[in-house]
Every structure is written in C-alpha cells, then in structure tokens.
C-alpha cells in the first residue's frame, strides 16, 4: 500500500504594495493595446503587413508626387504642366485605401476579444462597457486619423516650402491645417465606427472586413446609379447612400473647396455624415453592451 505524503508551505500573506491606478490608467492601457494591435506592434511580421501596406497606399502616392514636383521645379516650363492635387482632391482617390484600411484592420481590436471570450472578463473589472468601447474606438481612430492627416501635412509642408515667400504663404493659409485635421477626423470617425460595428456581429475578422466593404461598395454603387442615371430631388436624396461620395462632399466642405455640380451643398454632406456616424455609433454601443453583458 502506497502512503501519500503531503507538505504544507507557509509562504505567508503578502499584500499588494504596487502602484494603484484609477479608471483613467485602465482606459489608457486598453487604448495603448488597441493602437499596438492596429499597427501589428509586438506581433510577428505577418501581422504588420496589412496595416502598414494599406497606410503606405494612402501616404506614398502623396510623397511620390511631392518628390516629382521637387525635381521638376528647376525646369519651370515642365513644372507649370505638373500640378499637385489640392487638399480636397487627395481624398477622391485616398478614400479607397482608407476604407480598406479600416475594413481590414479595425476588426482586430474587437474580434480577438470576442473569439477568446474575454469581453465578460473586461466587464468584471472596475471599468464600464463604455470605458472599454471608447478606448478601443479611440485606439483605431488615432491610427486612422494619422493615416488620413499625415499625407495632407506632407502636401501642406511642401506647398509652404515651394512658395516664393514661406512666411507670407503660411500667414495666408494658416487655416488650412485645422481644416485638414477636421476633414481627416470626419473620415476616420466614420470608417472607424462602421468597421467596429461590423466587428460586433462576428468573431472572424475576415467576415467583418467583407461586411464593411459590402456596405461601402453596395452603397456607392446605388448612390452612383441614382446620381448618374436618374434626375430629380428623389434621385439626389438616394445618392446619399453612397458613403464615398458623401465623404468626399463633406471633406470638400471642411476644406472650403466645394465642387460645382454636386447635388447638395457641402454642409449637407457634412451634416449627413455626422448623423450617419452618430447612428452607427449608437448601434455600436448597444451591440457592445449586449456582448459584454451576455
């Protein structure tokens, strides 16, 4: 018969003597983790490919255009035939990589938490559902806003340096930078909210990405058909389902560069974009609360 022996170790009770932080520090920790996840930091090389590649799609073309303009500047006749895009024109093609970036990368800040079943663990800590969601939302918004604003800052910097008098140009165009930040923030907020909302319906990032792209592409197709193939106020209203068209119209209003021939004034596009983003945000809050409580 084998005898079982046991040992008791008296390790003593050790109270926690580390730093005690509040809700603000917890929110910051969740935000910081979300930024790292969005950029693939602290993970393998494969996790960095998608975010950095898509950010490059938005940034590199502007850098290349600025470099070309710099090389052509000494040849005045050739330079006169080459024009950099305006701050608003940049978004007419940049809305595609920005939308792709949000659709592909944003679900990473929510889907793994759903898949690993840690949302309920977050809910048991001394933070609220809003704390968690706001921190995650701000994390991706920070990255997306950087991706939208940085190319415009590059263009602004070059325009100032290329002017005959940099000081005079800056004094005449100082209001461009706050407008650039406003435009980039509007775009980033809309795509961030849409992509995170889609991520609340599935634990698979690929499914969330496809859903976000479907909303954008189908809406753009319907809006384009209504605008190009029909006439009248009803067709103009129907064109508002095209998110890319609405984003470009709102950006043109923010940058004071409205285009003639648009169905609505820029303020209408900006107002509708705010209403749409607010509605998506309320749906996102409701969905996230249900997931964390369930």
SEMAR-460209 format. One record per residue (C-alpha): residue number from 1; z negated, x negated, y. Coordinates in Angstrom, 3 decimals, decimal comma. Each point is the difference from the previous one (the first is absolute). Example, Ala and Ser with C-alpha at 12.3 -4.5 7.8 and 13.67 -1.06 7.14 Angstrom:
  resi         Z         X         Y
     1    -7,800   -12,300    -4,500
     2     0,660    -1,370     3,440
This chain:
  resi         Z         X         Y
     1     0,000     0,000     0,000
     2     1,037    -1,487     3,299
     3    -2,562     0,014     2,734
     4     1,194     0,866     3,473
     5    -1,578    -1,923     2,793
     6     0,143     0,774     3,650
     7    -0,840    -1,970     3,111
     8    -1,155     1,237     3,363
     9     0,819    -2,009     3,098
    10    -2,017     0,672     3,112
    11     2,511    -0,763     2,699
    12    -1,971     1,759     2,668
    13     1,266     2,490     2,545
    14     2,152    -1,448     2,727
    15     0,573     2,150     3,044
    16     3,279    -0,221     1,928
    17    -0,365    -2,435     2,876
    18     3,635    -0,205     1,101
    19     1,595     1,410     3,111
    20    -0,203     3,775     0,313
    21     3,086     1,493     1,600
    22     0,796     3,472     1,268
    23     2,894     2,391    -0,368
    24     2,088    -1,972     2,479
    25    -0,030    -3,074    -2,225
    26     0,917     2,092    -3,032
    27     2,924     1,544     1,850
    28     1,128    -3,454     1,078
    29    -0,199    -1,265    -3,587
    30     2,176     2,886    -1,247
    31     2,451    -0,564     2,876
    32     0,177    -3,739    -0,673
    33     0,612     0,584    -3,688
    34     2,767     2,483     0,857
    35     1,740    -2,535     2,244
    36    -0,168    -2,635    -2,732
    37     1,383     2,453    -2,567
    38     2,825     1,039     2,358
    39     1,087    -3,619     0,441
    40    -0,606    -1,030    -3,604
    41    -2,605    -2,560     1,049
    42    -2,271    -1,304    -2,710
    43     2,430     1,165    -2,684
    44     2,874    -1,576    -1,898
    45     3,371    -0,909     1,473
    46     1,571     3,189    -1,355
    47    -2,350     2,164     2,068
    48     1,160    -1,741     3,172
    49     3,730     0,487    -0,538
    50     0,352     3,656     1,025
    51    -2,134     0,009     3,179
    52     1,232    -3,293     1,404
    53     3,626     0,666    -0,902
    54    -0,024     3,372     1,732
    55    -1,793    -1,412     3,038
    56     2,684    -2,693     0,131
    57     2,712     2,689    -0,018
    58    -1,508     1,385     3,209
    59    -0,742    -3,323     1,709
    60     2,631    -2,524    -1,053
    61     3,083     1,822     1,410
    62    -1,594     0,036     3,464
    63    -0,876    -3,688    -0,262
    64     3,557    -0,817    -1,116
    65     1,491     1,933     2,927
    66    -2,271    -1,809     2,447
    67     0,959    -3,386    -1,492
    68     3,702     0,868     0,264
    69    -0,488     1,070     3,603
    70    -1,772    -3,290     0,743
    71     2,883    -2,041    -1,426
    72     2,579     2,049     1,879
    73    -1,757    -0,162     3,359
    74     1,634    -3,304     1,069
    75     3,434     1,501    -0,674
    76    -0,183     2,676     2,681
    77     3,297     1,731    -0,823
    78    -0,932     0,401    -3,664
    79    -3,564     0,990     0,873
    80     1,265     2,787     2,249
    81     1,681     1,601    -3,021
    82    -3,189    -0,178    -2,083
    83    -2,803     2,403     0,824
    84    -3,399     0,237    -1,603
    85    -1,104     3,514    -0,974
    86    -2,294     1,834     2,385
    87    -3,590     0,664    -0,989
    88     0,932     3,549    -1,022
    89     3,227    -0,945    -1,792
    90    -1,993    -2,274    -2,306
    91    -1,613     3,027    -1,625
    92     3,334     1,620    -0,833
    93     0,358    -2,423    -2,923
    94    -3,583    -1,271    -0,359
    95    -1,233     3,483    -0,939
    96     1,508    -0,580    -3,465
    97    -1,960    -3,155    -0,986
    98    -3,123     1,382     1,683
    99     0,258     3,213    -2,007
   100     0,622    -1,963    -3,202
   101    -2,945    -2,265     0,742
   102    -2,347     2,956     0,437
   103     1,307     1,851    -3,050
   104    -0,250    -3,011    -2,330
   105    -3,132    -1,750     1,253
   106    -2,305     2,671     1,484
   107    -0,801     1,644    -3,381
   108    -1,604    -3,296    -1,067
   109    -3,050     0,735     2,133
   110    -0,674     3,305    -1,788
   111     1,720     0,172    -3,391
   112    -1,964    -2,812    -1,729
   113    -3,283     1,622     1,098
   114     1,150     3,254    -1,586
   115     1,295    -1,666    -3,138
   116    -3,188    -2,042    -0,517
   117    -2,252     2,982     0,698
   118    -1,967    -1,627     2,805
   119     0,383     2,743     2,611
   120    -3,118     1,749    -1,282
   121    -1,856    -3,327     0,186
   122     0,936    -0,296     3,656
   123    -1,333     3,523     0,494
   124    -3,414    -0,960    -1,442
   125    -0,462    -2,818     2,512
   126    -1,417     0,598     3,502
   127     3,449     0,623     1,471
   128     1,806     3,276     0,461
   129     3,422     1,039    -1,233
   130     1,230    -0,330     3,580
   131    -1,380    -3,556     0,170
   132     2,001    -0,970    -3,070
   133     3,206     1,770     1,020
   134    -0,084    -1,171     3,622
   135    -0,562    -3,600    -1,083
   136     2,863     0,121    -2,498
   137     2,276     1,741     2,518
   138    -0,818    -2,512     2,733
   139     0,578    -2,879    -2,415
   140     3,605     0,907    -0,707
   141     0,564     1,231     3,568
   142    -1,032    -3,459     1,241
   143     2,555    -1,696    -2,230
   144     2,746     2,555     0,717
   145    -0,629    -0,163     3,750
   146     0,322    -3,771    -0,115
   147     3,294     0,309    -1,865
   148     1,391     2,414     2,614
   149    -1,289    -1,670     3,153
   150     0,552    -3,692    -0,809
   151     3,846     0,121     0,097
   152    -0,190     1,767     3,370
   153    -2,380    -2,688     1,297
   154     2,526    -2,635    -1,094
   155     2,724     1,823     1,971
   156    -2,285     0,414     3,033
   157    -0,908    -3,690    -0,040
   158     3,625    -1,103    -0,204
   159     1,111     2,351     2,785
   160    -2,700    -1,473     2,227
   161     0,925    -3,584    -0,808
   162     3,727     0,669     0,383
   163    -0,375     1,631     3,424
   164     0,950    -1,982     3,112
   165    -3,574     0,382     1,215
   166    -2,514     0,629    -2,776
   167    -2,758     0,936     2,451
   168     2,162     2,552     1,798
   169     1,221     1,471    -3,275
   170    -3,548     0,362    -1,308
   171    -1,189     1,667     3,195
   172     2,910     2,447    -0,181
   173    -0,381     0,720    -3,726
   174    -3,752    -0,296    -0,616
   175    -0,143     3,637    -1,146
   176     2,303    -0,720    -2,947
   177    -2,763    -1,505    -2,157
   178    -2,320     3,051     0,075
   179     3,035     2,178    -0,698
   180     0,896    -2,238    -2,952
   181    -3,530     0,342    -1,381
   182     0,115     3,795     0,476
   183     3,369     0,277    -1,761
   184    -1,035    -2,254    -2,870
   185    -3,303     1,832    -0,389
   186     1,724     3,382    -0,202
   187     2,400    -1,219    -2,678
   188    -2,710    -1,761    -1,995
   189    -2,370     2,982     0,162
   190     2,618     2,450    -1,274
   191     1,209    -2,081    -2,933
   192    -3,533    -1,091    -0,909
   193    -1,255     3,577    -0,144
   194     2,990     1,293    -1,949
   195    -0,123    -2,780    -2,600
   196    -3,760     0,258    -0,532
   197     0,251     3,766    -0,383
   198     2,587    -0,442    -2,750
   199    -2,321    -2,523    -1,653
   200    -2,709     2,667    -0,378
   201     2,189     1,944    -2,425
   202     0,382    -2,770    -2,597
   203    -1,712    -3,109    -1,266
   204     3,362    -1,748    -0,459
   205     1,280    -1,901     3,014
   206     3,642     0,362    -1,080
   207    -0,259     3,792    -0,063
   208    -1,624     0,050     3,435
   209     2,744    -2,254     1,394
   210     2,749     2,205    -1,407
   211    -1,669     3,115     1,415
   212    -0,275    -1,533     3,479
   213     3,610    -1,147    -0,031
   214     1,133     3,405    -1,227
   215    -1,746     1,743     2,897
   216     1,615    -2,368     2,500
   217     3,496    -0,028    -1,528
   218     0,257     3,710    -0,739
   219    -1,328     0,894     3,438
   220     2,400    -2,453     1,621
   221     2,953     1,466    -1,908
   222    -0,905     3,588     0,909
   223    -0,616    -0,937     3,629
   224     3,269    -1,914     0,180
   225     1,984     2,899    -1,439
   226    -1,606     2,452     2,423
   227     0,733    -2,269     2,955
   228     3,554    -1,012    -0,934
   229     1,453     3,075    -1,695
   230    -1,634     2,890     1,853
   231    -0,593     0,999     3,584
   232    -2,488     2,092     1,876
   233    -3,736    -0,165     0,567
   234    -0,798     0,873    -3,622
   235     1,964    -3,033    -1,186
   236    -1,778    -2,167     2,567
   237    -3,385     1,162    -1,250
   238     1,056    -0,577    -3,618
   239     0,943    -3,583     0,888
   240    -3,703    -0,699     0,647
   241    -0,619    -0,233    -3,759
   242     1,800    -3,361     0,067
   243    -2,903    -2,427     0,385
   244     2,099    -3,088     0,897
   245     1,796     1,941     2,756
   246    -3,312     1,258     1,363
   247    -1,538    -3,482    -0,121
   248     2,924    -1,537     1,922
   249    -0,102     2,803     2,578
   250    -3,751    -0,437     0,498
   251     0,364    -3,767     0,286
   252     2,702     0,359     2,623
   253    -2,356     2,206     2,015
   254    -2,851    -2,514    -0,337
   255     2,281    -2,835     1,125
   256     1,572     2,023     2,828
   257     3,438    -0,486    -1,542
   258     1,132     3,508    -0,833
   259     3,542     0,505    -1,264
   260     2,368     2,597     1,383
   261     1,209     2,683    -2,382
   262    -3,255     0,466    -1,933
   263    -0,811     3,610    -0,927
   264    -3,442    -0,304     1,656
   265    -1,677    -2,075     2,662
   266    -1,987    -2,962    -1,259
   267    -3,325     1,674     0,795
   268     0,857     2,714    -2,533
   269     0,578    -2,572    -2,734
   270    -3,226    -1,797     0,916
   271    -1,983     3,245     0,018
   272     1,448     1,099    -3,331
   273    -0,722    -3,416    -1,530
   274    -3,643     0,267     1,121
   275    -0,301     3,532    -1,402
   276     1,617    -1,056    -3,278
   277    -2,228    -3,059    -0,361
   278    -3,100     2,058     0,784
   279     0,927     2,563    -2,644
   280     0,606    -2,713    -2,582
   281    -3,315    -1,587     0,957
   282    -1,944     3,229    -0,509
   283     1,628     0,436    -3,402
   284    -0,875    -3,612    -0,841
   285    -3,666     0,558     0,906
   286    -0,181     3,142    -2,105
   287     1,644    -1,639    -3,002
   288    -2,186    -3,105     0,154
   289    -3,193     2,027     0,292
   290     0,983     1,983    -3,073
   291     0,728    -3,147    -1,983
   292    -3,283    -1,699     0,933
   293    -2,109     3,076    -0,685
   294     1,850     0,835    -3,189
